[in-house]
Amino acid sequence: MTHKKKWAILAPSGLMLIGAGACLISWAGALKEKGTSTTNWVVAGTGALAVFNAGISVFGQSVVERVLHEVRERTPASTPGN
């Protein structure tokens, strides 16, 4: 798979995970405000942070793939014997 294709898949996936994680963090906070048991909102919040951080990681990898794509596009292909 090319760097451009990886970037095209990873960037939106990372952004969706970040958004989902942010929503889940808000939901976990609402659970705490409602007075739900500590175990419930802590587990929900931990899972939410895991999703959010996974999104940041996936998006970060998409940036790496985009940079690699840009570098490969700018570098002329070397020919044998030159």
mmCIF file of the N, C-alpha and C atoms, coordinates in Angstrom:
data_MODEL
# 
_entry.id   MODEL 
# 
loop_
_atom_site.group_PDB 
_atom_site.id 
_atom_site.type_symbol 
_atom_site.label_atom_id 
_atom_site.label_alt_id 
_atom_site.label_comp_id 
_atom_site.label_asym_id 
_atom_site.label_entity_id 
_atom_site.label_seq_id 
_atom_site.pdbx_PDB_ins_code 
_atom_site.Cartn_x 
_atom_site.Cartn_y 
_atom_site.Cartn_z 
_atom_site.occupancy 
_atom_site.B_iso_or_equiv 
_atom_site.pdbx_formal_charge 
_atom_site.auth_seq_id 
_atom_site.auth_comp_id 
_atom_site.auth_asym_id 
_atom_site.auth_atom_id 
_atom_site.pdbx_PDB_model_num 
ATOM 1   N N  . MET A 1 1  ? 0.847   -1.168 0.000   1.00 0.00 ? 1  MET A N  1 
ATOM 2   C CA . MET A 1 1  ? 0.000   0.000  0.000   1.00 0.00 ? 1  MET A CA 1 
ATOM 3   C C  . MET A 1 1  ? 0.899   1.240  0.000   1.00 0.00 ? 1  MET A C  1 
ATOM 4   N N  . THR A 1 2  ? 0.544   2.213  -0.800  1.00 0.00 ? 2  THR A N  1 
ATOM 5   C CA . THR A 1 2  ? 1.363   3.423  -0.894  1.00 0.00 ? 2  THR A CA 1 
ATOM 6   C C  . THR A 1 2  ? 1.164   4.310  0.335   1.00 0.00 ? 2  THR A C  1 
ATOM 7   N N  . HIS A 1 3  ? 2.116   5.214  0.535   1.00 0.00 ? 3  HIS A N  1 
ATOM 8   C CA . HIS A 1 3  ? 2.022   6.147  1.662   1.00 0.00 ? 3  HIS A CA 1 
ATOM 9   C C  . HIS A 1 3  ? 0.785   7.036  1.519   1.00 0.00 ? 3  HIS A C  1 
ATOM 10  N N  . LYS A 1 4  ? 0.469   7.398  0.281   1.00 0.00 ? 4  LYS A N  1 
ATOM 11  C CA . LYS A 1 4  ? -0.701  8.265  0.057   1.00 0.00 ? 4  LYS A CA 1 
ATOM 12  C C  . LYS A 1 4  ? -1.991  7.540  0.439   1.00 0.00 ? 4  LYS A C  1 
ATOM 13  N N  . LYS A 1 5  ? -2.102  6.262  0.088   1.00 0.00 ? 5  LYS A N  1 
ATOM 14  C CA . LYS A 1 5  ? -3.300  5.494  0.445   1.00 0.00 ? 5  LYS A CA 1 
ATOM 15  C C  . LYS A 1 5  ? -3.395  5.305  1.960   1.00 0.00 ? 5  LYS A C  1 
ATOM 16  N N  . LYS A 1 6  ? -2.262  5.038  2.601   1.00 0.00 ? 6  LYS A N  1 
ATOM 17  C CA . LYS A 1 6  ? -2.261  4.895  4.053   1.00 0.00 ? 6  LYS A CA 1 
ATOM 18  C C  . LYS A 1 6  ? -2.709  6.197  4.712   1.00 0.00 ? 6  LYS A C  1 
ATOM 19  N N  . TRP A 1 7  ? -2.184  7.309  4.213   1.00 0.00 ? 7  TRP A N  1 
ATOM 20  C CA . TRP A 1 7  ? -2.569  8.614  4.746   1.00 0.00 ? 7  TRP A CA 1 
ATOM 21  C C  . TRP A 1 7  ? -4.062  8.856  4.556   1.00 0.00 ? 7  TRP A C  1 
ATOM 22  N N  . ALA A 1 8  ? -4.580  8.511  3.377   1.00 0.00 ? 8  ALA A N  1 
ATOM 23  C CA . ALA A 1 8  ? -5.990  8.737  3.072   1.00 0.00 ? 8  ALA A CA 1 
ATOM 24  C C  . ALA A 1 8  ? -6.915  7.899  3.964   1.00 0.00 ? 8  ALA A C  1 
ATOM 25  N N  . ILE A 1 9  ? -6.440  6.797  4.453   1.00 0.00 ? 9  ILE A N  1 
ATOM 26  C CA . ILE A 1 9  ? -7.238  5.952  5.355   1.00 0.00 ? 9  ILE A CA 1 
ATOM 27  C C  . ILE A 1 9  ? -7.041  6.374  6.807   1.00 0.00 ? 9  ILE A C  1 
ATOM 28  N N  . LEU A 1 10 ? -5.797  6.624  7.192   1.00 0.00 ? 10 LEU A N  1 
ATOM 29  C CA . LEU A 1 10 ? -5.485  6.897  8.591   1.00 0.00 ? 10 LEU A CA 1 
ATOM 30  C C  . LEU A 1 10 ? -5.972  8.264  9.069   1.00 0.00 ? 10 LEU A C  1 
ATOM 31  N N  . ALA A 1 11 ? -5.877  9.291  8.222   1.00 0.00 ? 11 ALA A N  1 
ATOM 32  C CA . ALA A 1 11 ? -6.255  10.639 8.668   1.00 0.00 ? 11 ALA A CA 1 
ATOM 33  C C  . ALA A 1 11 ? -7.729  10.715 9.082   1.00 0.00 ? 11 ALA A C  1 
ATOM 34  N N  . PRO A 1 12 ? -8.671  10.302 8.232   1.00 0.00 ? 12 PRO A N  1 
ATOM 35  C CA . PRO A 1 12 ? -10.068 10.371 8.666   1.00 0.00 ? 12 PRO A CA 1 
ATOM 36  C C  . PRO A 1 12 ? -10.373 9.416  9.824   1.00 0.00 ? 12 PRO A C  1 
ATOM 37  N N  . SER A 1 13 ? -9.722  8.261  9.830   1.00 0.00 ? 13 SER A N  1 
ATOM 38  C CA . SER A 1 13 ? -9.944  7.307  10.928  1.00 0.00 ? 13 SER A CA 1 
ATOM 39  C C  . SER A 1 13 ? -9.486  7.906  12.250  1.00 0.00 ? 13 SER A C  1 
ATOM 40  N N  . GLY A 1 14 ? -8.328  8.543  12.240  1.00 0.00 ? 14 GLY A N  1 
ATOM 41  C CA . GLY A 1 14 ? -7.819  9.184  13.442  1.00 0.00 ? 14 GLY A CA 1 
ATOM 42  C C  . GLY A 1 14 ? -8.731  10.293 13.924  1.00 0.00 ? 14 GLY A C  1 
ATOM 43  N N  . LEU A 1 15 ? -9.214  11.105 12.982  1.00 0.00 ? 15 LEU A N  1 
ATOM 44  C CA . LEU A 1 15 ? -10.121 12.194 13.359  1.00 0.00 ? 15 LEU A CA 1 
ATOM 45  C C  . LEU A 1 15 ? -11.436 11.659 13.933  1.00 0.00 ? 15 LEU A C  1 
ATOM 46  N N  . MET A 1 16 ? -11.935 10.568 13.363  1.00 0.00 ? 16 MET A N  1 
ATOM 47  C CA . MET A 1 16 ? -13.170 9.983  13.907  1.00 0.00 ? 16 MET A CA 1 
ATOM 48  C C  . MET A 1 16 ? -12.946 9.426  15.306  1.00 0.00 ? 16 MET A C  1 
ATOM 49  N N  . LEU A 1 17 ? -11.810 8.788  15.524  1.00 0.00 ? 17 LEU A N  1 
ATOM 50  C CA . LEU A 1 17 ? -11.512 8.263  16.858  1.00 0.00 ? 17 LEU A CA 1 
ATOM 51  C C  . LEU A 1 17 ? -11.344 9.387  17.880  1.00 0.00 ? 17 LEU A C  1 
ATOM 52  N N  . ILE A 1 18 ? -10.697 10.476 17.472  1.00 0.00 ? 18 ILE A N  1 
ATOM 53  C CA . ILE A 1 18 ? -10.548 11.616 18.373  1.00 0.00 ? 18 ILE A CA 1 
ATOM 54  C C  . ILE A 1 18 ? -11.926 12.166 18.742  1.00 0.00 ? 18 ILE A C  1 
ATOM 55  N N  . GLY A 1 19 ? -12.790 12.327 17.757  1.00 0.00 ? 19 GLY A N  1 
ATOM 56  C CA . GLY A 1 19 ? -14.136 12.825 18.013  1.00 0.00 ? 19 GLY A CA 1 
ATOM 57  C C  . GLY A 1 19 ? -14.946 11.893 18.888  1.00 0.00 ? 19 GLY A C  1 
ATOM 58  N N  . ALA A 1 20 ? -14.854 10.608 18.613  1.00 0.00 ? 20 ALA A N  1 
ATOM 59  C CA . ALA A 1 20 ? -15.586 9.629  19.422  1.00 0.00 ? 20 ALA A CA 1 
ATOM 60  C C  . ALA A 1 20 ? -15.062 9.628  20.851  1.00 0.00 ? 20 ALA A C  1 
ATOM 61  N N  . GLY A 1 21 ? -13.743 9.705  20.999  1.00 0.00 ? 21 GLY A N  1 
ATOM 62  C CA . GLY A 1 21 ? -13.162 9.738  22.336  1.00 0.00 ? 21 GLY A CA 1 
ATOM 63  C C  . GLY A 1 21 ? -13.591 10.975 23.108  1.00 0.00 ? 21 GLY A C  1 
ATOM 64  N N  . ALA A 1 22 ? -13.643 12.119 22.426  1.00 0.00 ? 22 ALA A N  1 
ATOM 65  C CA . ALA A 1 22 ? -14.080 13.356 23.090  1.00 0.00 ? 22 ALA A CA 1 
ATOM 66  C C  . ALA A 1 22 ? -15.535 13.237 23.551  1.00 0.00 ? 22 ALA A C  1 
ATOM 67  N N  . CYS A 1 23 ? -16.379 12.645 22.716  1.00 0.00 ? 23 CYS A N  1 
ATOM 68  C CA . CYS A 1 23 ? -17.786 12.440 23.108  1.00 0.00 ? 23 CYS A CA 1 
ATOM 69  C C  . CYS A 1 23 ? -17.879 11.492 24.299  1.00 0.00 ? 23 CYS A C  1 
ATOM 70  N N  . LEU A 1 24 ? -17.081 10.441 24.278  1.00 0.00 ? 24 LEU A N  1 
ATOM 71  C CA . LEU A 1 24 ? -17.104 9.484  25.377  1.00 0.00 ? 24 LEU A CA 1 
ATOM 72  C C  . LEU A 1 24 ? -16.572 10.095 26.675  1.00 0.00 ? 24 LEU A C  1 
ATOM 73  N N  . ILE A 1 25 ? -15.599 10.983 26.568  1.00 0.00 ? 25 ILE A N  1 
ATOM 74  C CA . ILE A 1 25 ? -15.100 11.671 27.757  1.00 0.00 ? 25 ILE A CA 1 
ATOM 75  C C  . ILE A 1 25 ? -16.210 12.519 28.362  1.00 0.00 ? 25 ILE A C  1 
ATOM 76  N N  . SER A 1 26 ? -16.939 13.207 27.511  1.00 0.00 ? 26 SER A N  1 
ATOM 77  C CA . SER A 1 26 ? -18.066 14.013 27.981  1.00 0.00 ? 26 SER A CA 1 
ATOM 78  C C  . SER A 1 26 ? -19.120 13.135 28.642  1.00 0.00 ? 26 SER A C  1 
ATOM 79  N N  . TRP A 1 27 ? -19.396 11.993 28.042  1.00 0.00 ? 27 TRP A N  1 
ATOM 80  C CA . TRP A 1 27 ? -20.371 11.053 28.601  1.00 0.00 ? 27 TRP A CA 1 
ATOM 81  C C  . TRP A 1 27 ? -19.917 10.549 29.967  1.00 0.00 ? 27 TRP A C  1 
ATOM 82  N N  . ALA A 1 28 ? -18.646 10.232 30.102  1.00 0.00 ? 28 ALA A N  1 
ATOM 83  C CA . ALA A 1 28 ? -18.122 9.766  31.392  1.00 0.00 ? 28 ALA A CA 1 
ATOM 84  C C  . ALA A 1 28 ? -18.235 10.876 32.446  1.00 0.00 ? 28 ALA A C  1 
ATOM 85  N N  . GLY A 1 29 ? -17.984 12.106 32.034  1.00 0.00 ? 29 GLY A N  1 
ATOM 86  C CA . GLY A 1 29 ? -18.143 13.229 32.948  1.00 0.00 ? 29 GLY A CA 1 
ATOM 87  C C  . GLY A 1 29 ? -19.588 13.396 33.386  1.00 0.00 ? 29 GLY A C  1 
ATOM 88  N N  . ALA A 1 30 ? -20.513 13.180 32.459  1.00 0.00 ? 30 ALA A N  1 
ATOM 89  C CA . ALA A 1 30 ? -21.940 13.259 32.790  1.00 0.00 ? 30 ALA A CA 1 
ATOM 90  C C  . ALA A 1 30 ? -22.323 12.152 33.770  1.00 0.00 ? 30 ALA A C  1 
ATOM 91  N N  . LEU A 1 31 ? -21.726 10.981 33.606  1.00 0.00 ? 31 LEU A N  1 
ATOM 92  C CA . LEU A 1 31 ? -21.998 9.896  34.550  1.00 0.00 ? 31 LEU A CA 1 
ATOM 93  C C  . LEU A 1 31 ? -21.561 10.290 35.958  1.00 0.00 ? 31 LEU A C  1 
ATOM 94  N N  . LYS A 1 32 ? -20.425 10.946 36.054  1.00 0.00 ? 32 LYS A N  1 
ATOM 95  C CA . LYS A 1 32 ? -19.929 11.380 37.357  1.00 0.00 ? 32 LYS A CA 1 
ATOM 96  C C  . LYS A 1 32 ? -20.873 12.420 37.956  1.00 0.00 ? 32 LYS A C  1 
ATOM 97  N N  . GLU A 1 33 ? -21.309 13.369 37.141  1.00 0.00 ? 33 GLU A N  1 
ATOM 98  C CA . GLU A 1 33 ? -22.214 14.422 37.611  1.00 0.00 ? 33 GLU A CA 1 
ATOM 99  C C  . GLU A 1 33 ? -23.551 13.857 38.088  1.00 0.00 ? 33 GLU A C  1 
ATOM 100 N N  . LYS A 1 34 ? -24.007 12.786 37.459  1.00 0.00 ? 34 LYS A N  1 
ATOM 101 C CA . LYS A 1 34 ? -25.275 12.160 37.842  1.00 0.00 ? 34 LYS A CA 1 
ATOM 102 C C  . LYS A 1 34 ? -25.165 11.387 39.151  1.00 0.00 ? 34 LYS A C  1 
ATOM 103 N N  . GLY A 1 35 ? -23.947 11.192 39.616  1.00 0.00 ? 35 GLY A N  1 
ATOM 104 C CA . GLY A 1 35 ? -23.764 10.461 40.858  1.00 0.00 ? 35 GLY A CA 1 
ATOM 105 C C  . GLY A 1 35 ? -23.681 8.953  40.683  1.00 0.00 ? 35 GLY A C  1 
ATOM 106 N N  . THR A 1 36 ? -23.353 8.528  39.466  1.00 0.00 ? 36 THR A N  1 
ATOM 107 C CA . THR A 1 36 ? -23.165 7.103  39.200  1.00 0.00 ? 36 THR A CA 1 
ATOM 108 C C  . THR A 1 36 ? -22.002 6.598  40.052  1.00 0.00 ? 36 THR A C  1 
ATOM 109 N N  . SER A 1 37 ? -21.993 5.325  40.338  1.00 0.00 ? 37 SER A N  1 
ATOM 110 C CA . SER A 1 37 ? -20.928 4.773  41.178  1.00 0.00 ? 37 SER A CA 1 
ATOM 111 C C  . SER A 1 37 ? -19.556 5.084  40.578  1.00 0.00 ? 37 SER A C  1 
ATOM 112 N N  . THR A 1 38 ? -18.601 5.245  41.450  1.00 0.00 ? 38 THR A N  1 
ATOM 113 C CA . THR A 1 38 ? -17.248 5.609  41.033  1.00 0.00 ? 38 THR A CA 1 
ATOM 114 C C  . THR A 1 38 ? -16.689 4.616  40.027  1.00 0.00 ? 38 THR A C  1 
ATOM 115 N N  . THR A 1 39 ? -16.933 3.354  40.265  1.00 0.00 ? 39 THR A N  1 
ATOM 116 C CA . THR A 1 39 ? -16.409 2.326  39.350  1.00 0.00 ? 39 THR A CA 1 
ATOM 117 C C  . THR A 1 39 ? -16.925 2.548  37.932  1.00 0.00 ? 39 THR A C  1 
ATOM 118 N N  . ASN A 1 40 ? -18.212 2.853  37.804  1.00 0.00 ? 40 ASN A N  1 
ATOM 119 C CA . ASN A 1 40 ? -18.798 3.024  36.469  1.00 0.00 ? 40 ASN A CA 1 
ATOM 120 C C  . ASN A 1 40 ? -18.183 4.189  35.706  1.00 0.00 ? 40 ASN A C  1 
ATOM 121 N N  . TRP A 1 41 ? -18.099 5.358  36.337  1.00 0.00 ? 41 TRP A N  1 
ATOM 122 C CA . TRP A 1 41 ? -17.579 6.495  35.579  1.00 0.00 ? 41 TRP A CA 1 
ATOM 123 C C  . TRP A 1 41 ? -16.066 6.428  35.386  1.00 0.00 ? 41 TRP A C  1 
ATOM 124 N N  . VAL A 1 42 ? -15.351 5.776  36.308  1.00 0.00 ? 42 VAL A N  1 
ATOM 125 C CA . VAL A 1 42 ? -13.906 5.625  36.127  1.00 0.00 ? 42 VAL A CA 1 
ATOM 126 C C  . VAL A 1 42 ? -13.612 4.674  34.962  1.00 0.00 ? 42 VAL A C  1 
ATOM 127 N N  . VAL A 1 43 ? -14.337 3.570  34.898  1.00 0.00 ? 43 VAL A N  1 
ATOM 128 C CA . VAL A 1 43 ? -14.155 2.631  33.786  1.00 0.00 ? 43 VAL A CA 1 
ATOM 129 C C  . VAL A 1 43 ? -14.540 3.294  32.465  1.00 0.00 ? 43 VAL A C  1 
ATOM 130 N N  . ALA A 1 44 ? -15.659 4.021  32.462  1.00 0.00 ? 44 ALA A N  1 
ATOM 131 C CA . ALA A 1 44 ? -16.088 4.724  31.245  1.00 0.00 ? 44 ALA A CA 1 
ATOM 132 C C  . ALA A 1 44 ? -15.057 5.772  30.835  1.00 0.00 ? 44 ALA A C  1 
ATOM 133 N N  . GLY A 1 45 ? -14.552 6.522  31.804  1.00 0.00 ? 45 GLY A N  1 
ATOM 134 C CA . GLY A 1 45 ? -13.562 7.548  31.499  1.00 0.00 ? 45 GLY A CA 1 
ATOM 135 C C  . GLY A 1 45 ? -12.254 6.973  31.011  1.00 0.00 ? 45 GLY A C  1 
ATOM 136 N N  . THR A 1 46 ? -11.831 5.865  31.591  1.00 0.00 ? 46 THR A N  1 
ATOM 137 C CA . THR A 1 46 ? -10.596 5.215  31.162  1.00 0.00 ? 46 THR A CA 1 
ATOM 138 C C  . THR A 1 46 ? -10.727 4.713  29.727  1.00 0.00 ? 46 THR A C  1 
ATOM 139 N N  . GLY A 1 47 ? -11.853 4.091  29.436  1.00 0.00 ? 47 GLY A N  1 
ATOM 140 C CA . GLY A 1 47 ? -12.097 3.641  28.059  1.00 0.00 ? 47 GLY A CA 1 
ATOM 141 C C  . GLY A 1 47 ? -12.157 4.808  27.089  1.00 0.00 ? 47 GLY A C  1 
ATOM 142 N N  . ALA A 1 48 ? -12.789 5.892  27.523  1.00 0.00 ? 48 ALA A N  1 
ATOM 143 C CA . ALA A 1 48 ? -12.897 7.080  26.676  1.00 0.00 ? 48 ALA A CA 1 
ATOM 144 C C  . ALA A 1 48 ? -11.524 7.668  26.380  1.00 0.00 ? 48 ALA A C  1 
ATOM 145 N N  . LEU A 1 49 ? -10.686 7.736  27.389  1.00 0.00 ? 49 LEU A N  1 
ATOM 146 C CA . LEU A 1 49 ? -9.335  8.257  27.177  1.00 0.00 ? 49 LEU A CA 1 
ATOM 147 C C  . LEU A 1 49 ? -8.521  7.339  26.274  1.00 0.00 ? 49 LEU A C  1 
ATOM 148 N N  . ALA A 1 50 ? -8.749  6.038  26.382  1.00 0.00 ? 50 ALA A N  1 
ATOM 149 C CA . ALA A 1 50 ? -8.047  5.094  25.500  1.00 0.00 ? 50 ALA A CA 1 
ATOM 150 C C  . ALA A 1 50 ? -8.443  5.326  24.042  1.00 0.00 ? 50 ALA A C  1 
ATOM 151 N N  . VAL A 1 51 ? -9.736  5.533  23.802  1.00 0.00 ? 51 VAL A N  1 
ATOM 152 C CA . VAL A 1 51 ? -10.202 5.794  22.433  1.00 0.00 ? 51 VAL A CA 1 
ATOM 153 C C  . VAL A 1 51 ? -9.625  7.116  21.922  1.00 0.00 ? 51 VAL A C  1 
ATOM 154 N N  . PHE A 1 52 ? -9.666  8.146  22.762  1.00 0.00 ? 52 PHE A N  1 
ATOM 155 C CA . PHE A 1 52 ? -9.148  9.459  22.383  1.00 0.00 ? 52 PHE A CA 1 
ATOM 156 C C  . PHE A 1 52 ? -7.658  9.378  22.044  1.00 0.00 ? 52 PHE A C  1 
ATOM 157 N N  . ASN A 1 53 ? -6.872  8.728  22.904  1.00 0.00 ? 53 ASN A N  1 
ATOM 158 C CA . ASN A 1 53 ? -5.434  8.607  22.670  1.00 0.00 ? 53 ASN A CA 1 
ATOM 159 C C  . ASN A 1 53 ? -5.128  7.735  21.457  1.00 0.00 ? 53 ASN A C  1 
ATOM 160 N N  . ALA A 1 54 ? -5.942  6.724  21.221  1.00 0.00 ? 54 ALA A N  1 
ATOM 161 C CA . ALA A 1 54 ? -5.764  5.914  20.008  1.00 0.00 ? 54 ALA A CA 1 
ATOM 162 C C  . ALA A 1 54 ? -5.971  6.780  18.771  1.00 0.00 ? 54 ALA A C  1 
ATOM 163 N N  . GLY A 1 55 ? -6.950  7.660  18.833  1.00 0.00 ? 55 GLY A N  1 
ATOM 164 C CA . GLY A 1 55 ? -7.191  8.574  17.718  1.00 0.00 ? 55 GLY A CA 1 
ATOM 165 C C  . GLY A 1 55 ? -6.008  9.485  17.459  1.00 0.00 ? 55 GLY A C  1 
ATOM 166 N N  . ILE A 1 56 ? -5.409  9.994  18.526  1.00 0.00 ? 56 ILE A N  1 
ATOM 167 C CA . ILE A 1 56 ? -4.229  10.844 18.371  1.00 0.00 ? 56 ILE A CA 1 
ATOM 168 C C  . ILE A 1 56 ? -3.089  10.044 17.750  1.00 0.00 ? 56 ILE A C  1 
ATOM 169 N N  . SER A 1 57 ? -2.926  8.804  18.172  1.00 0.00 ? 57 SER A N  1 
ATOM 170 C CA . SER A 1 57 ? -1.864  7.957  17.623  1.00 0.00 ? 57 SER A CA 1 
ATOM 171 C C  . SER A 1 57 ? -2.090  7.656  16.144  1.00 0.00 ? 57 SER A C  1 
ATOM 172 N N  . VAL A 1 58 ? -3.313  7.322  15.793  1.00 0.00 ? 58 VAL A N  1 
ATOM 173 C CA . VAL A 1 58 ? -3.628  7.016  14.389  1.00 0.00 ? 58 VAL A CA 1 
ATOM 174 C C  . VAL A 1 58 ? -3.437  8.264  13.526  1.00 0.00 ? 58 VAL A C  1 
ATOM 175 N N  . PHE A 1 59 ? -3.902  9.404  14.018  1.00 0.00 ? 59 PHE A N  1 
ATOM 176 C CA . PHE A 1 59 ? -3.723  10.637 13.257  1.00 0.00 ? 59 PHE A CA 1 
ATOM 177 C C  . PHE A 1 59 ? -2.242  10.988 13.131  1.00 0.00 ? 59 PHE A C  1 
ATOM 178 N N  . GLY A 1 60 ? -1.487  10.777 14.192  1.00 0.00 ? 60 GLY A N  1 
ATOM 179 C CA . GLY A 1 60 ? -0.043  11.019 14.134  1.00 0.00 ? 60 GLY A CA 1 
ATOM 180 C C  . GLY A 1 60 ? 0.632   10.154 13.089  1.00 0.00 ? 60 GLY A C  1 
ATOM 181 N N  . GLN A 1 61 ? 0.220   8.901  13.001  1.00 0.00 ? 61 GLN A N  1 
ATOM 182 C CA . GLN A 1 61 ? 0.782   8.018  11.980  1.00 0.00 ? 61 GLN A CA 1 
ATOM 183 C C  . GLN A 1 61 ? 0.395   8.494  10.583  1.00 0.00 ? 61 GLN A C  1 
ATOM 184 N N  . SER A 1 62 ? -0.795  9.067  10.443  1.00 0.00 ? 62 SER A N  1 
ATOM 185 C CA . SER A 1 62 ? -1.197  9.596  9.135   1.00 0.00 ? 62 SER A CA 1 
ATOM 186 C C  . SER A 1 62 ? -0.295  10.759 8.725   1.00 0.00 ? 62 SER A C  1 
ATOM 187 N N  . VAL A 1 63 ? 0.123   11.565 9.694   1.00 0.00 ? 63 VAL A N  1 
ATOM 188 C CA . VAL A 1 63 ? 1.045   12.663 9.396   1.00 0.00 ? 63 VAL A CA 1 
ATOM 189 C C  . VAL A 1 63 ? 2.375   12.093 8.911   1.00 0.00 ? 63 VAL A C  1 
ATOM 190 N N  . VAL A 1 64 ? 2.846   11.040 9.561   1.00 0.00 ? 64 VAL A N  1 
ATOM 191 C CA . VAL A 1 64 ? 4.090   10.389 9.130   1.00 0.00 ? 64 VAL A CA 1 
ATOM 192 C C  . VAL A 1 64 ? 3.955   9.896  7.692   1.00 0.00 ? 64 VAL A C  1 
ATOM 193 N N  . GLU A 1 65 ? 2.850   9.247  7.386   1.00 0.00 ? 65 GLU A N  1 
ATOM 194 C CA . GLU A 1 65 ? 2.639   8.719  6.033   1.00 0.00 ? 65 GLU A CA 1 
ATOM 195 C C  . GLU A 1 65 ? 2.578   9.847  5.003   1.00 0.00 ? 65 GLU A C  1 
ATOM 196 N N  . ARG A 1 66 ? 1.967   10.958 5.369   1.00 0.00 ? 66 ARG A N  1 
ATOM 197 C CA . ARG A 1 66 ? 1.884   12.096 4.448   1.00 0.00 ? 66 ARG A CA 1 
ATOM 198 C C  . ARG A 1 66 ? 3.276   12.676 4.186   1.00 0.00 ? 66 ARG A C  1 
ATOM 199 N N  . VAL A 1 67 ? 4.074   12.795 5.222   1.00 0.00 ? 67 VAL A N  1 
ATOM 200 C CA . VAL A 1 67 ? 5.438   13.315 5.048   1.00 0.00 ? 67 VAL A CA 1 
ATOM 201 C C  . VAL A 1 67 ? 6.247   12.373 4.167   1.00 0.00 ? 67 VAL A C  1 
ATOM 202 N N  . LEU A 1 68 ? 6.139   11.077 4.406   1.00 0.00 ? 68 LEU A N  1 
ATOM 203 C CA . LEU A 1 68 ? 6.854   10.114 3.563   1.00 0.00 ? 68 LEU A CA 1 
ATOM 204 C C  . LEU A 1 68 ? 6.400   10.212 2.112   1.00 0.00 ? 68 LEU A C  1 
ATOM 205 N N  . HIS A 1 69 ? 5.118   10.410 1.909   1.00 0.00 ? 69 HIS A N  1 
ATOM 206 C CA . HIS A 1 69 ? 4.595   10.587 0.547   1.00 0.00 ? 69 HIS A CA 1 
ATOM 207 C C  . HIS A 1 69 ? 5.201   11.835 -0.106  1.00 0.00 ? 69 HIS A C  1 
ATOM 208 N N  . GLU A 1 70 ? 5.223   12.943 0.640   1.00 0.00 ? 70 GLU A N  1 
ATOM 209 C CA . GLU A 1 70 ? 5.788   14.182 0.108   1.00 0.00 ? 70 GLU A CA 1 
ATOM 210 C C  . GLU A 1 70 ? 7.268   14.026 -0.225  1.00 0.00 ? 70 GLU A C  1 
ATOM 211 N N  . VAL A 1 71 ? 8.009   13.351 0.645   1.00 0.00 ? 71 VAL A N  1 
ATOM 212 C CA . VAL A 1 71 ? 9.443   13.148 0.410   1.00 0.00 ? 71 VAL A CA 1 
ATOM 213 C C  . VAL A 1 71 ? 9.661   12.309 -0.838  1.00 0.00 ? 71 VAL A C  1 
ATOM 214 N N  . ARG A 1 72 ? 8.889   11.257 -0.984  1.00 0.00 ? 72 ARG A N  1 
ATOM 215 C CA . ARG A 1 72 ? 9.039   10.374 -2.151  1.00 0.00 ? 72 ARG A CA 1 
ATOM 216 C C  . ARG A 1 72 ? 8.640   11.083 -3.439  1.00 0.00 ? 72 ARG A C  1 
ATOM 217 N N  . GLU A 1 73 ? 7.666   11.995 -3.364  1.00 0.00 ? 73 GLU A N  1 
ATOM 218 C CA . GLU A 1 73 ? 7.241   12.725 -4.563  1.00 0.00 ? 73 GLU A CA 1 
ATOM 219 C C  . GLU A 1 73 ? 8.312   13.711 -5.018  1.00 0.00 ? 73 GLU A C  1 
ATOM 220 N N  . ARG A 1 74 ? 9.026   14.308 -4.084  1.00 0.00 ? 74 ARG A N  1 
ATOM 221 C CA . ARG A 1 74 ? 10.027  15.321 -4.414  1.00 0.00 ? 74 ARG A CA 1 
ATOM 222 C C  . ARG A 1 74 ? 11.355  14.720 -4.841  1.00 0.00 ? 74 ARG A C  1 
ATOM 223 N N  . THR A 1 75 ? 11.671  13.534 -4.349  1.00 0.00 ? 75 THR A N  1 
ATOM 224 C CA . THR A 1 75 ? 12.948  12.888 -4.647  1.00 0.00 ? 75 THR A CA 1 
ATOM 225 C C  . THR A 1 75 ? 12.865  12.225 -6.015  1.00 0.00 ? 75 THR A C  1 
ATOM 226 N N  . PRO A 1 76 ? 13.725  12.638 -6.950  1.00 0.00 ? 76 PRO A N  1 
ATOM 227 C CA . PRO A 1 76 ? 13.694  11.980 -8.262  1.00 0.00 ? 76 PRO A CA 1 
ATOM 228 C C  . PRO A 1 76 ? 14.151  10.533 -8.157  1.00 0.00 ? 76 PRO A C  1 
ATOM 229 N N  . ALA A 1 77 ? 13.552  9.690  -8.924  1.00 0.00 ? 77 ALA A N  1 
ATOM 230 C CA . ALA A 1 77 ? 13.919  8.277  -8.914  1.00 0.00 ? 77 ALA A CA 1 
ATOM 231 C C  . ALA A 1 77 ? 15.339  8.142  -9.444  1.00 0.00 ? 77 ALA A C  1 
ATOM 232 N N  . SER A 1 78 ? 16.146  7.393  -8.723  1.00 0.00 ? 78 SER A N  1 
ATOM 233 C CA . SER A 1 78 ? 17.522  7.207  -9.150  1.00 0.00 ? 78 SER A CA 1 
ATOM 234 C C  . SER A 1 78 ? 17.564  6.155  -10.276 1.00 0.00 ? 78 SER A C  1 
ATOM 235 N N  . THR A 1 79 ? 18.399  6.414  -11.219 1.00 0.00 ? 79 THR A N  1 
ATOM 236 C CA . THR A 1 79 ? 18.533  5.456  -12.317 1.00 0.00 ? 79 THR A CA 1 
ATOM 237 C C  . THR A 1 79 ? 19.828  4.692  -12.148 1.00 0.00 ? 79 THR A C  1 
ATOM 238 N N  . PRO A 1 80 ? 19.844  3.416  -12.510 1.00 0.00 ? 80 PRO A N  1 
ATOM 239 C CA . PRO A 1 80 ? 21.061  2.628  -12.363 1.00 0.00 ? 80 PRO A CA 1 
ATOM 240 C C  . PRO A 1 80 ? 22.184  3.192  -13.216 1.00 0.00 ? 80 PRO A C  1 
ATOM 241 N N  . GLY A 1 81 ? 23.373  3.243  -12.645 1.00 0.00 ? 81 GLY A N  1 
ATOM 242 C CA . GLY A 1 81 ? 24.523  3.728  -13.384 1.00 0.00 ? 81 GLY A CA 1 
ATOM 243 C C  . GLY A 1 81 ? 24.788  5.213  -13.231 1.00 0.00 ? 81 GLY A C  1 
ATOM 244 N N  . ASN A 1 82 ? 23.938  5.935  -12.523 1.00 0.00 ? 82 ASN A N  1 
ATOM 245 C CA . ASN A 1 82 ? 24.162  7.384  -12.344 1.00 0.00 ? 82 ASN A CA 1 
ATOM 246 C C  . ASN A 1 82 ? 24.699  7.691  -10.999 1.00 0.00 ? 82 ASN A C  1 
# 
